[in-house]
Each structure stands twice: as structure tokens, then as C-alpha cells.
Amino acid sequence: MAFWWTLLVLGIAYAICRLLLMLIPPNVPSIDVDASDVMDDGNQTQENSYIYIPPRVKTQQQDKKVQCYEPATMKYLGYFPALSRDEVKERVASARKAQKEWAKSSFKQRRLLLRILLKYIIEHQELICEISSRETGKTIVDANMGEVMATCEKITWLLSEGEKWLKPESRSCGRATLHKKARVEFHPLGVIGAIVPWNYPFHNIFNPVLAAVFAGNGIVVKVSEHASWSGCFYVRIIQAALAAVGAPESLVDVITGFAETGEALVSSVDKMIFVGSTGVGRMIMKTAAETLIPVTLELGGKDAFIVCEDVDLDHVVNVALRASITSSGHNCTGAERFYVHKNIYSSFVDRISERVKAITVGPPLAGKYDMGAICTQEQSEKLQSLVNDALDRGAKIVARGTFGHLPEGAVDQYFPPTVIVDVNHTMTLMQEEAFGPILPIMKFSTDDEAVKLANDSRFGLGCAVFSGSQRRAKNIASQIHSGSVAINDFATNYLCQSLPFGGVKESGFGRFAGVEGLRACCLVKAVVEDRWWPFIQTKHPKPLTYPVADNAFEFQMSLVEATYGLNIWDRLRALVNVLKMLSEQNTAAKDNSTIDDGSKRAD
């Protein structure tokens, strides 16, 4: 009894010590990132607003420039050079040189880097969100939920589990190699390239960078021409953190430009991560095929939102609004097709219409608005085109949000949340990715019909299923052909950073996030070695040594059956045959040796 009391006391003491250690603030260095050129009032002119980014190598000024504006106000932000093919290769070469040094870094050093970044992000949330808002038009609330929160979650997951999943992993050696040890090792790939869109300018940079750098790689990110101003500031945060841990700043770089810049990046790196449209994804694959590098593609989506009749309607309406309004040109995982059971269809439409009419749209930093601007005028025009096509085919608009005070010259950047009914799958709105705050609602009668409708899409990124019965929701979700699913919620799987993220069909392939995404940044190497070296080593049986014996094939067949036979008696019989043939081979070898010795003596 005293033994167990001792164990209990030691366990309690250990728990208390751990708790006390948790109360001690960690000693994490702070970094200073110059933000003076991104915190002005936005009234810059083209002559004095150029934000200088110190080049890693000497570059020539390009005639082609990436111009940056605030979509909510159309105020000018600045411009950046569209890098040429040679300039991109020089940037990648600098990252490659830095990576050779970083590959030798310890996990302790890598974790310190992440903690420095996490500290800065938490202390500068407002700055990060305002910069994202200015260049994309989203509200700062959406920026915090979709970018800061997701990034912090990724960092904490890597801190908690990253090293565990990158350490060598033992594997079973199988029957034929019982005398061996088998393992998988995860080594850095080298320099990873990423081409990311404008919808999450902060997270889209940090997401690939965090995994790539923690796995020992360098990375060069080409940001969208619609998010270059913010991207060139965000990379300063990473480079300042790298300098704080004694790592080369050129390990991580952000480049700006257009298609030529992106194509040059694909041709120069050891792996590509691309987030964007299906059409551009195909071009990325074509270019990557020339150097045979691995590619991860996260492409378009047309996520289904299925609502059964046994749900808590108020809860579902709240989630539906968040799933669609935050997809106002900013969210790659927005709900774009709503399928509601016929028994609650009218109630769902009435409640969500009432809520949508109360939503206000306006400049996100000029007042309290629920929704900001669409990032590009082309996107706003596309949304209206999709709506017009649906109306021409018989659909009806039952509710729209209201506009606040819109700045002159920026009216076309705004598109209110819109509820549309009487839609069907012949309409372009139900087939093409909208990437905007449109809620097209269809009714269904049976679960099988809901599954059929949800799968009637060339995309397969994610989906959401709502039901008062968890079993029913899981059954429906299991039949949806998509890369992720949320049950009685929407897109929360992305906040769970232990899970892989990606799609199927025209939504792409490969995964980032989670164990799968982290290891995708590695050279996965299979290693086998002798378990009891040098005492037991692989030796070929005499019938199989060259020149092979006449009964070599018979011996090999018996060896296979003795090792893998389904019946124990068949395996024993085969083993006897193996031993018999080995004995005969040894006897024949001795006889030949005796004859050879006799011949030598006779000579």
C-alpha cells in the first residue's frame, strides 16, 4: 500500500511542478518591424509612395510595375517591380544558399523562431488586420478570424507536434527481413516555391512558410498582384524573426510580379505549392512537369451546405451567414450552394432573408460595417453576371444587404450579400465558383437527393452537413466527394491544424496543414539496416548464388510458400523442402570439393 501512496504523491508533485512551470512566462525575444510606411493615411502619390524592399542581390528597375490600391477607397498604396526570370532565379539562389545553413538547425532553434513570430502576431493583431483590410477590402473582424487566428493555431500545432512528426519513424520490417530494422526519415527538400492569392494576404504567406521552414527548407513566395503591398510588409516580420534566431534572412523571400514571374519561380524550385484557380493550376503543372518537381494544388471550390429538417434553425442560419458573408471575395472555403430540406425550406429562406437585409456594406475602416469591399472590380462584375444569368433562367432575388456610405470612385467595388431562390443546376451560378456573398438556395426531399446534388459539381474542396441526428449527418457527409467536411458547423476543419487541407476533382490534389502537409515539405527517405550488425547479415542461399543451381526456381517457390503461406501446415511442408534442398546443395558442394582435392593430389 505504501508503494502506491508513494507513486500518487510523486504524481501529484510532478503535476504541481508542471503547473508552476506553465505559470512562468517564457523568455521569448521581441522583434522590431518597421511599419512606418504602411501606417500613413493612404493619400500617397505615385511619386513618393514607393516602398523600398532591400534586394538580396542587385536588380535592375523594371518598366513593368505592380500597382497597389485600396479596393474599398481606390486610394493609391504604391508599386512594386514585376521581377524578371533572371531576378527570380537570383532570389531562389539566395534562398538555396541560406537553406544549406538552415538545414543544420536544431528543432529548438526552429521552435524559438515560431515563438518569436507568435509573440509578434499576438501583440500586433490590429496592425496585421488593418493592413489586410486595406489591401483586400475585408473587415478587420474577418481578417482576425480567418488570418490571425488560423495562423496562430498553425504555429501552436507546430510547436506542440511538429518535431514529433519529423523525427525518424520506425516501420515494421516484414517476414523476409526480420533481421533488419526499417525506418522512414524526413529530410528538407531544399527551396519550396509558393504562389498564393489575395484573399488571405497574411495567412497565405505564413501558411506555407511556417511548414516549409520548420521542416528545414527555404521558401520563396510569389504574392498576388492584388496583395503585393501587404505581402512585402508581412515578409519583414518573418525576416526579422529569422535574424533574431541567427538565421539568414534570405531563407524566406517574397517576390512580386505577374505570370512571367510565377512561371520562373516554378522552374527554379524543388517543390511548388499553388493556391488559386483551376486554369492556372493546370499551367503550373505543365511548367512543373519540365523539371519533374512535386506540386500541391489547392484550387477552386463550390462547397455544399446541406440542411436537414431536424436542425436548430437559428444556429444554422448564423453559421450560413458566416459561411457566405466571409466568402465575399476573401474566402476560399465559402459556402456557395445551399440545399435545404423541403419541410423547412420556407422558414430557412425567411429567416436568412431577414438577417441579410440587416447587413450593411461599406468601407471596412471607415465605420462599423458587416462586410467590406470586393477585392477587384472584375470579381464584382463576375458576381453580377452570375446573378443575371440565374435571373434570366427563372431565379428570384428575395433579399439583399444594404449599402452604407460608399466613397466616390469605389462604388463598383461593392457587392451586397444576396439571397436567391428558385435556382437549379442548369444555372452557371450553381456550377462555377462565385467567390462572393451570394446565397443560392435549393430544396431537397431525401438524403440521397441531397448527396446527389452536392456531388453534382466538378469541384470537391469542402462541404457542411447539418442535422439533429449526428449519425444521419455523418452518413450524408461520408458520401460527399470532397477533401474535407464539417458536421453541424462550417469550415472548422481548417482551424484544426492537425488535419490536412485540400480537395479532389478540379479543386486540386495534395495537402497542406496537418501531418500530411508538413511531411509533404520533406524528402521522404526509406532506410533499412542490419538489426544485429555485424553478427547477422544478409546471405544468399547457395541455390540462388551465381551461377544458380538447377533447382533454383523450385527452391525460390518453396521459400515464398514457407514465408507467406496462408496455412501453417503448408508453410511447414515448404520449409522442410527448403531445408532439404539446402542440405542437398551442401552435400553436392562437399562431394565436388572432395573430387577436386583428389584430382589435385593425383596431379
C-alpha positions as CSV (number, residue, x, y, z in Angstrom):
1,M,0.0,0.0,0.0
2,A,2.9,2.4,0.8
3,F,4.2,1.8,-2.7
4,W,1.0,3.1,-4.3
5,W,0.8,6.1,-1.9
6,T,4.4,7.0,-2.9
7,L,3.5,6.8,-6.6
8,L,0.4,9.0,-6.0
9,V,2.4,11.6,-4.1
10,L,5.1,11.7,-6.8
11,G,2.5,12.1,-9.5
12,I,0.8,15.0,-7.7
13,A,4.2,16.6,-7.1
14,Y,5.0,16.3,-10.8
15,A,1.7,17.8,-11.9
16,I,2.2,20.7,-9.5
17,C,5.7,21.3,-10.8
18,R,4.4,21.3,-14.4
19,L,1.6,23.7,-13.5
20,L,4.2,26.1,-11.8
21,L,6.4,25.9,-14.9
22,M,3.4,26.9,-17.0
23,L,2.9,30.0,-14.9
24,I,6.5,31.2,-15.6
25,P,6.4,33.4,-18.7
26,P,8.6,32.1,-21.4
27,N,11.6,34.2,-22.3
28,V,10.9,35.0,-26.0
29,P,12.8,37.8,-27.7
30,S,10.8,40.7,-29.2
31,I,11.4,41.9,-32.7
32,D,11.1,45.4,-34.2
33,V,9.5,45.6,-37.6
34,D,9.4,48.9,-39.4
35,A,5.8,49.7,-40.2
36,S,6.1,53.5,-40.8
37,D,5.5,53.2,-44.5
38,V,2.3,51.2,-44.1
39,M,0.6,53.2,-41.4
40,D,0.0,56.6,-43.1
41,D,-3.3,57.9,-44.2
42,G,-3.3,56.4,-47.7
43,N,-3.2,59.7,-49.5
44,Q,0.1,58.9,-51.3
45,T,1.0,59.9,-54.8
46,Q,2.8,57.7,-57.3
47,E,6.0,59.8,-57.0
48,N,6.5,59.4,-53.2
49,S,4.8,56.2,-52.2
50,Y,7.2,53.5,-53.5
51,I,8.0,51.1,-50.6
52,Y,11.6,50.1,-50.9
53,I,12.4,46.5,-50.2
54,P,16.1,45.9,-49.9
55,P,17.0,43.4,-52.6
56,R,19.0,40.3,-51.8
57,V,21.0,40.8,-55.0
58,K,21.5,43.7,-57.4
59,T,18.4,44.1,-59.6
60,Q,17.5,46.4,-62.4
61,Q,14.4,48.6,-62.3
62,Q,11.7,47.1,-64.4
63,D,9.4,49.1,-66.7
64,K,6.6,46.7,-65.7
65,K,5.2,47.5,-62.2
66,V,2.7,46.0,-59.9
67,Q,0.4,48.9,-58.8
68,C,-1.4,48.6,-55.5
69,Y,-4.7,50.2,-54.4
70,E,-7.2,50.0,-51.6
71,P,-10.3,48.4,-53.1
72,A,-12.6,50.0,-50.5
73,T,-11.5,53.5,-51.4
74,M,-9.3,53.2,-54.5
75,K,-6.6,55.2,-52.8
76,Y,-3.1,54.5,-54.1
77,L,-0.8,52.4,-52.0
78,G,2.4,52.1,-54.0
79,Y,4.0,49.9,-56.6
80,F,6.5,47.1,-56.8
81,P,8.6,45.7,-59.5
82,A,7.5,42.8,-61.6
83,L,10.6,40.6,-61.3
84,S,12.1,39.1,-64.5
85,R,13.0,35.5,-64.9
86,D,16.7,36.1,-64.1
87,E,15.8,38.1,-61.0
88,V,13.6,35.3,-59.7
89,K,16.4,32.8,-60.2
90,E,18.7,35.0,-58.2
91,R,16.2,35.2,-55.3
92,V,15.8,31.5,-55.3
93,A,19.6,31.0,-55.4
94,S,19.9,33.2,-52.4
95,A,17.3,31.2,-50.6
96,R,19.0,28.0,-51.6
97,K,22.3,29.2,-50.1
98,A,20.6,30.1,-46.9
99,Q,18.8,26.8,-46.7
100,K,22.0,24.8,-46.7
101,E,22.8,26.5,-43.4
102,W,19.3,26.3,-42.0
103,A,19.0,22.6,-42.8
104,K,21.5,22.0,-40.0
105,S,19.4,24.0,-37.4
106,S,18.0,22.2,-34.4
107,F,14.3,21.9,-33.6
108,K,15.0,24.1,-30.6
109,Q,16.1,26.9,-32.8
110,R,13.1,26.4,-35.1
111,R,10.7,26.4,-32.2
112,L,12.2,29.7,-31.0
113,L,11.6,31.2,-34.4
114,L,7.9,30.2,-34.2
115,R,7.6,31.6,-30.7
116,I,9.0,34.9,-31.8
117,L,6.6,35.1,-34.6
118,L,3.6,34.1,-32.4
119,K,4.6,36.8,-29.9
120,Y,4.7,39.5,-32.5
121,I,1.4,38.4,-34.1
122,I,-0.5,38.5,-30.8
123,E,1.0,41.8,-29.9
124,H,0.3,43.4,-33.3
125,Q,-3.0,41.9,-34.3
126,E,-4.6,45.3,-35.1
127,L,-1.7,46.3,-37.4
128,I,-1.8,43.0,-39.2
129,C,-5.6,43.1,-39.7
130,E,-5.7,46.7,-40.8
131,I,-3.0,46.1,-43.5
132,S,-5.0,43.1,-44.7
133,S,-8.2,45.1,-44.7
134,R,-6.7,48.0,-46.6
135,E,-5.5,45.8,-49.5
136,T,-8.3,43.3,-49.7
137,G,-11.4,45.3,-48.6
138,K,-12.3,42.8,-45.9
139,T,-13.4,43.8,-42.4
140,I,-10.8,43.6,-39.6
141,V,-13.0,41.1,-37.8
142,D,-12.9,38.8,-40.8
143,A,-9.1,39.4,-41.1
144,N,-8.6,38.4,-37.5
145,M,-10.8,35.3,-37.6
146,G,-9.6,34.0,-41.0
147,E,-6.0,35.0,-40.9
148,V,-4.6,35.8,-37.5
149,M,-6.4,33.0,-35.6
150,A,-5.7,30.4,-38.2
151,T,-2.0,31.4,-38.3
152,C,-1.7,31.3,-34.5
153,E,-3.3,27.8,-34.5
154,K,-0.8,26.6,-37.1
155,I,2.1,27.9,-35.0
156,T,0.9,26.3,-31.8
157,W,0.3,23.0,-33.5
158,L,3.9,23.0,-35.0
159,L,5.3,23.9,-31.6
160,S,3.4,21.1,-30.0
161,E,3.7,18.3,-32.6
162,G,6.0,19.4,-35.4
163,E,9.2,17.8,-34.2
164,K,7.3,14.5,-33.4
165,W,6.2,14.1,-37.0
166,L,9.6,15.0,-38.5
167,K,11.6,12.6,-36.4
168,P,12.6,9.2,-38.0
169,E,9.7,6.8,-37.8
170,S,10.2,3.1,-37.2
171,R,8.3,0.7,-39.5
172,S,7.7,-3.0,-39.5
173,C,10.4,-4.9,-41.4
174,G,8.2,-7.8,-42.7
175,R,8.7,-11.5,-42.6
176,A,11.5,-11.7,-45.2
177,T,13.7,-9.2,-43.4
178,L,13.3,-10.0,-39.7
179,H,17.0,-9.4,-39.2
180,K,16.6,-5.8,-40.4
181,K,15.5,-2.5,-38.9
182,A,13.3,-0.3,-41.1
183,R,12.5,3.4,-40.7
184,V,11.4,6.5,-42.6
185,E,13.5,9.7,-42.4
186,F,12.2,13.2,-43.3
187,H,14.8,15.5,-44.8
188,P,14.4,19.0,-46.2
189,L,13.6,19.2,-49.9
190,G,15.6,22.4,-50.5
191,V,13.8,25.5,-51.6
192,I,10.0,25.4,-51.9
193,G,8.1,27.8,-54.1
194,A,4.6,29.1,-53.3
195,I,2.2,31.1,-55.5
196,V,-0.7,32.4,-53.3
197,P,-3.8,34.5,-54.0
198,W,-5.0,37.8,-52.4
199,N,-7.9,36.5,-50.3
200,Y,-5.8,35.9,-47.1
201,P,-2.7,38.1,-47.7
202,F,-1.3,37.4,-44.2
203,H,-2.2,33.8,-43.7
204,N,-1.4,32.8,-47.3
205,I,2.2,33.8,-46.8
206,F,2.6,32.4,-43.3
207,N,0.8,29.1,-44.0
208,P,3.4,27.7,-46.5
209,V,6.3,29.5,-44.8
210,L,5.7,28.0,-41.4
211,A,5.6,24.4,-42.5
212,A,8.5,24.8,-45.0
213,V,10.9,26.5,-42.6
214,F,10.1,24.2,-39.7
215,A,10.9,21.2,-42.0
216,G,14.3,22.8,-42.7
217,N,13.6,24.3,-46.1
218,G,13.9,27.7,-47.6
219,I,10.9,29.2,-49.4
220,V,10.1,31.9,-52.0
221,V,6.5,33.1,-52.1
222,K,5.1,34.9,-55.1
223,V,2.2,37.0,-53.8
224,S,-0.8,38.1,-55.9
225,E,-0.5,41.4,-57.8
226,H,-3.6,42.3,-55.7
227,A,-1.8,41.7,-52.4
228,S,1.8,42.8,-53.1
229,W,1.7,45.9,-50.8
230,S,0.7,43.8,-47.7
231,G,2.8,40.8,-48.7
232,C,6.0,42.9,-48.8
233,F,5.3,44.1,-45.3
234,Y,4.4,40.7,-43.8
235,V,7.6,39.2,-45.0
236,R,9.5,41.7,-42.9
237,I,8.0,40.1,-39.8
238,I,9.4,36.7,-40.8
239,Q,12.8,38.1,-41.8
240,A,13.1,40.0,-38.5
241,A,12.4,36.8,-36.6
242,L,14.9,34.9,-38.7
243,A,17.6,37.5,-37.8
244,A,16.6,37.2,-34.2
245,V,17.5,33.4,-34.1
246,G,20.7,33.9,-36.1
247,A,19.3,32.6,-39.4
248,P,19.9,34.1,-42.9
249,E,17.0,36.5,-43.7
250,S,17.1,35.3,-47.4
251,L,15.8,31.9,-46.2
252,V,12.3,33.4,-46.8
253,D,11.6,35.8,-49.6
254,V,8.5,37.4,-51.2
255,I,8.6,38.3,-54.9
256,T,6.1,40.4,-56.9
257,G,5.1,40.3,-60.5
258,F,2.8,38.7,-63.0
259,A,2.6,35.4,-64.9
260,E,6.3,35.5,-66.1
261,T,7.4,35.9,-62.5
262,G,5.4,32.9,-61.4
263,E,6.5,30.7,-64.3
264,A,10.1,31.5,-63.5
265,L,9.6,30.5,-59.8
266,V,8.1,27.1,-60.8
267,S,11.1,26.4,-63.0
268,S,13.6,27.2,-60.2
269,V,12.4,25.5,-57.0
270,D,12.3,21.9,-55.6
271,K,8.5,21.8,-54.9
272,M,5.6,24.1,-55.7
273,I,2.6,25.0,-53.6
274,F,-0.1,26.8,-55.6
275,V,-3.4,28.2,-54.3
276,G,-5.6,29.7,-57.0
277,S,-7.8,28.9,-60.0
278,T,-8.1,25.6,-61.7
279,G,-7.0,27.1,-65.0
280,V,-3.7,28.5,-63.6
281,G,-3.2,25.3,-61.7
282,R,-3.1,23.3,-64.9
283,M,-0.4,25.7,-66.2
284,I,1.6,25.3,-63.0
285,M,1.5,21.5,-63.6
286,K,2.6,21.9,-67.1
287,T,5.6,24.0,-66.2
288,A,6.5,21.8,-63.2
289,A,6.5,18.7,-65.5
290,E,9.6,20.1,-67.2
291,T,11.7,19.7,-64.1
292,L,9.5,16.9,-62.5
293,I,9.1,18.6,-59.2
294,P,6.2,17.7,-56.8
295,V,3.2,20.0,-56.8
296,T,0.5,20.7,-54.3
297,L,-2.6,22.4,-55.8
298,E,-5.4,23.9,-53.8
299,L,-7.8,25.2,-56.4
300,G,-11.4,26.3,-56.7
301,G,-14.3,25.2,-54.6
302,K,-18.1,25.1,-54.8
303,D,-18.8,23.9,-51.2
304,A,-22.3,22.5,-50.5
305,F,-24.2,23.5,-47.3
306,I,-26.8,20.8,-46.6
307,V,-29.5,21.5,-44.0
308,C,-31.8,18.7,-42.9
309,E,-35.3,19.3,-41.4
310,D,-34.3,18.3,-37.8
311,V,-31.9,21.1,-37.2
312,D,-31.8,24.1,-34.8
313,L,-32.7,26.6,-37.5
314,D,-31.4,29.7,-35.7
315,H,-28.0,28.1,-35.2
316,V,-27.8,27.0,-38.9
317,V,-28.8,30.5,-40.1
318,N,-26.0,32.0,-38.0
319,V,-23.4,29.6,-39.5
320,A,-24.8,30.0,-43.0
321,L,-24.3,33.8,-42.8
322,R,-20.8,33.5,-41.6
323,A,-20.0,30.9,-44.2
324,S,-21.2,33.1,-47.1
325,I,-20.6,36.6,-46.0
326,T,-16.9,36.0,-45.1
327,S,-16.6,34.5,-48.6
328,S,-17.2,37.9,-50.0
329,G,-14.3,37.5,-52.4
330,H,-12.0,36.7,-49.5
331,N,-12.6,33.1,-48.5
332,C,-11.5,30.0,-50.4
333,T,-13.8,27.8,-48.3
334,G,-17.0,29.8,-48.6
335,A,-20.4,28.0,-48.8
336,E,-21.7,28.5,-52.4
337,R,-24.6,26.1,-52.7
338,F,-27.3,25.8,-50.1
339,Y,-29.5,22.6,-50.1
340,V,-32.3,22.8,-47.6
341,H,-34.9,20.1,-46.8
342,K,-38.3,20.9,-48.3
343,N,-40.1,20.8,-44.9
344,I,-38.1,23.8,-43.5
345,Y,-37.2,25.5,-46.8
346,S,-39.6,28.4,-46.5
347,S,-38.7,29.0,-42.8
348,F,-35.0,28.9,-43.7
349,V,-35.4,31.4,-46.6
350,D,-37.5,33.8,-44.5
351,R,-35.1,33.8,-41.5
352,I,-31.9,34.2,-43.5
353,S,-33.5,36.9,-45.7
354,E,-34.5,38.9,-42.7
355,R,-30.9,38.7,-41.4
356,V,-29.3,39.5,-44.8
357,K,-31.4,42.7,-45.1
358,A,-29.9,44.0,-41.9
359,I,-26.3,43.5,-43.1
360,T,-24.6,46.7,-44.0
361,V,-21.8,47.0,-46.6
362,G,-19.2,49.8,-46.7
363,P,-15.6,50.8,-46.3
364,P,-14.3,48.5,-43.5
365,L,-12.1,51.0,-41.8
366,A,-14.5,54.0,-42.1
367,G,-17.2,52.7,-39.8
368,K,-19.0,49.7,-38.3
369,Y,-19.9,47.6,-41.3
370,D,-20.6,43.9,-41.5
371,M,-19.0,43.5,-44.9
372,G,-16.4,45.3,-46.8
373,A,-15.5,45.6,-50.5
374,I,-14.8,43.0,-53.1
375,C,-11.0,42.9,-53.8
376,T,-11.2,43.5,-57.6
377,Q,-13.7,45.2,-59.8
378,E,-13.5,42.2,-62.2
379,Q,-14.7,40.0,-59.4
380,S,-17.6,42.2,-58.6
381,E,-18.6,42.2,-62.3
382,K,-18.4,38.4,-62.4
383,L,-20.8,38.1,-59.4
384,Q,-23.3,40.3,-61.1
385,S,-23.0,38.3,-64.3
386,L,-23.7,35.1,-62.4
387,V,-26.8,36.7,-60.7
388,N,-28.1,38.0,-64.1
389,D,-27.7,34.5,-65.7
390,A,-29.7,33.0,-62.8
391,L,-32.4,35.6,-63.1
392,D,-32.7,35.1,-66.8
393,R,-33.3,31.4,-66.2
394,G,-36.1,31.9,-63.7
395,A,-34.4,32.5,-60.3
396,K,-35.5,35.2,-57.9
397,I,-33.8,37.6,-55.5
398,V,-35.6,37.6,-52.2
399,A,-33.1,39.7,-50.1
400,R,-30.1,41.9,-50.4
401,G,-27.9,43.7,-47.9
402,T,-27.8,47.5,-47.7
403,F,-25.1,49.9,-48.6
404,G,-23.5,52.4,-46.2
405,H,-21.7,55.5,-47.4
406,L,-19.6,54.4,-50.3
407,P,-16.6,56.5,-51.5
408,E,-16.8,58.1,-54.9
409,G,-14.9,56.1,-57.5
410,A,-15.2,52.9,-55.5
411,V,-18.9,52.1,-55.9
412,D,-18.2,49.3,-58.3
413,Q,-16.0,47.5,-55.7
414,Y,-19.0,46.6,-53.5
415,F,-21.5,43.8,-53.9
416,P,-24.2,43.2,-51.2
417,P,-25.0,39.8,-49.8
418,T,-27.7,38.4,-52.0
419,V,-30.3,35.6,-51.3
420,I,-31.5,33.8,-54.5
421,V,-34.2,31.1,-54.7
422,D,-35.7,29.0,-57.5
423,V,-32.2,28.1,-58.6
424,N,-31.2,24.8,-60.3
425,H,-28.1,23.2,-61.7
426,T,-28.6,24.4,-65.2
427,M,-27.6,27.9,-64.0
428,T,-23.9,29.0,-64.1
429,L,-24.3,30.2,-60.5
430,M,-24.7,26.6,-59.3
431,Q,-21.7,25.3,-61.3
432,E,-18.9,27.9,-61.4
433,E,-17.1,29.2,-58.3
434,A,-18.6,32.5,-57.4
435,F,-16.2,33.6,-54.7
436,G,-18.6,36.1,-53.3
437,P,-21.6,36.7,-50.9
438,I,-24.3,35.0,-52.9
439,L,-26.6,32.5,-51.2
440,P,-28.4,30.4,-53.8
441,I,-30.9,28.1,-52.0
442,M,-32.4,24.8,-53.4
443,K,-34.7,22.4,-51.7
444,F,-34.4,18.6,-51.5
445,S,-36.7,15.8,-50.4
446,T,-34.5,12.9,-49.4
447,D,-30.9,12.4,-48.1
448,D,-30.0,10.6,-51.3
449,E,-31.1,13.6,-53.3
450,A,-29.1,15.9,-51.2
451,V,-26.0,13.8,-51.7
452,K,-26.6,13.7,-55.5
453,L,-27.0,17.4,-55.7
454,A,-23.9,18.1,-53.6
455,N,-21.8,15.7,-55.7
456,D,-23.0,17.3,-59.0
457,S,-20.1,19.6,-59.2
458,R,-16.7,19.5,-60.9
459,F,-15.2,20.8,-57.6
460,G,-14.6,18.9,-54.4
461,L,-13.0,21.1,-51.8
462,G,-15.3,21.0,-48.7
463,C,-18.8,20.7,-47.5
464,A,-21.0,21.1,-44.5
465,V,-23.9,18.9,-43.3
466,F,-26.4,19.9,-40.6
467,S,-28.8,17.5,-38.8
468,G,-30.2,17.0,-35.4
469,S,-29.0,13.4,-35.7
470,Q,-25.2,13.1,-35.6
471,R,-25.4,9.7,-37.2
472,R,-27.5,11.0,-40.1
473,A,-25.2,13.9,-40.7
474,K,-22.2,11.6,-40.7
475,N,-23.8,9.2,-43.1
476,I,-24.6,12.0,-45.5
477,A,-21.1,13.5,-45.1
478,S,-19.4,10.2,-45.8
479,Q,-21.0,10.1,-49.3
480,I,-19.9,13.6,-50.3
481,H,-16.9,13.6,-52.6
482,S,-14.8,16.3,-51.1
483,G,-11.5,16.9,-49.4
484,S,-13.0,18.0,-46.1
485,V,-16.3,18.0,-44.3
486,A,-17.7,19.8,-41.2
487,I,-20.6,18.3,-39.4
488,N,-23.1,20.7,-37.8
489,D,-20.6,23.5,-38.5
490,F,-18.8,25.1,-41.4
491,A,-15.0,25.2,-42.2
492,T,-13.9,24.5,-38.6
493,N,-11.8,21.7,-40.0
494,Y,-9.3,24.4,-41.2
495,L,-8.9,25.7,-37.7
496,C,-8.0,22.2,-36.6
497,Q,-4.4,22.4,-38.0
498,S,-3.7,18.8,-37.2
499,L,-5.9,18.0,-40.2
500,P,-4.8,18.0,-43.8
501,F,-6.4,20.5,-46.2
502,G,-7.0,20.1,-49.9
503,G,-9.5,19.0,-52.4
504,V,-10.4,16.5,-55.1
505,K,-11.6,16.7,-58.7
506,E,-11.0,20.3,-60.1
507,S,-10.3,21.5,-56.5
508,G,-6.8,20.1,-56.9
509,F,-4.7,17.4,-55.1
510,G,-2.1,17.2,-52.4
511,R,-2.5,18.5,-48.9
512,F,-1.1,21.3,-46.7
513,A,-1.6,21.6,-43.0
514,G,-1.5,18.6,-40.6
515,V,1.0,15.8,-40.6
516,E,0.4,15.2,-44.3
517,G,1.2,18.8,-45.2
518,L,4.2,19.0,-43.0
519,R,5.7,15.9,-44.4
520,A,4.9,17.0,-47.9
521,C,7.7,19.6,-47.4
522,C,10.2,16.8,-46.9
523,L,12.2,14.3,-48.9
524,V,10.7,11.1,-47.5
525,K,13.6,8.6,-47.3
526,A,13.2,4.8,-46.7
527,V,16.1,3.4,-44.7
528,V,17.0,-0.3,-43.9
529,E,19.9,-1.5,-41.9
530,D,21.0,-4.7,-40.1
531,R,19.4,-5.2,-36.7
532,W,22.4,-7.1,-35.2
533,W,25.3,-5.8,-37.3
534,P,27.9,-7.3,-37.8
535,F,26.8,-10.6,-36.3
536,I,23.8,-11.3,-38.6
537,Q,23.9,-10.1,-42.2
538,T,22.0,-10.9,-45.4
539,K,23.4,-14.0,-47.1
540,H,22.1,-15.5,-50.3
541,P,21.2,-19.3,-50.1
542,K,23.5,-21.5,-52.1
543,P,20.9,-22.4,-54.7
544,L,20.5,-18.7,-55.5
545,T,24.2,-17.7,-55.7
546,Y,25.7,-17.3,-59.2
547,P,25.9,-19.5,-61.1
548,V,22.4,-20.5,-59.8
549,A,21.6,-24.2,-59.1
550,D,19.4,-26.3,-61.4
551,N,16.7,-26.3,-58.7
552,A,16.9,-22.5,-58.0
553,F,13.4,-21.8,-59.1
554,E,12.0,-24.7,-57.1
555,F,13.9,-23.5,-54.1
556,Q,12.6,-19.9,-54.5
557,M,9.0,-21.1,-54.8
558,S,9.3,-23.2,-51.6
559,L,10.9,-20.2,-49.9
560,V,8.0,-18.0,-50.8
561,E,5.4,-20.5,-49.6
562,A,7.4,-21.1,-46.4
563,T,7.4,-17.4,-45.7
564,Y,3.9,-16.3,-46.8
565,G,1.7,-19.4,-47.0
566,L,-1.8,-19.0,-45.6
567,N,-1.8,-22.4,-43.9
568,I,0.7,-23.3,-41.2
569,W,1.0,-26.9,-42.4
570,D,1.7,-25.8,-46.0
571,R,4.4,-23.4,-44.6
572,L,6.0,-26.2,-42.6
573,R,6.0,-28.5,-45.6
574,A,7.6,-25.8,-47.7
575,L,10.2,-25.2,-45.0
576,V,11.1,-28.8,-45.0
577,N,11.6,-28.6,-48.8
578,V,13.8,-25.6,-48.3
579,L,16.0,-27.3,-45.7
580,K,16.1,-30.5,-47.8
581,M,17.4,-28.6,-50.9
582,L,19.9,-26.7,-48.8
583,S,21.2,-29.9,-47.4
584,E,21.4,-31.5,-50.8
585,Q,23.3,-28.4,-52.1
586,N,25.8,-28.6,-49.3
587,T,26.3,-32.3,-49.8
588,A,26.9,-31.8,-53.5
589,A,29.3,-29.0,-52.7
590,K,31.3,-31.2,-50.3
591,D,31.4,-34.0,-52.9
592,N,32.7,-31.6,-55.6
593,S,35.3,-30.3,-53.1
594,T,36.5,-33.9,-52.4
595,I,36.8,-34.7,-56.1
596,D,38.7,-31.5,-56.7
597,D,41.1,-32.4,-53.8
598,G,41.7,-35.9,-55.2
599,S,42.4,-34.6,-58.7
600,K,45.0,-32.2,-57.3
601,R,46.8,-35.0,-55.3
602,A,46.8,-37.2,-58.4
603,D,48.5,-34.4,-60.3
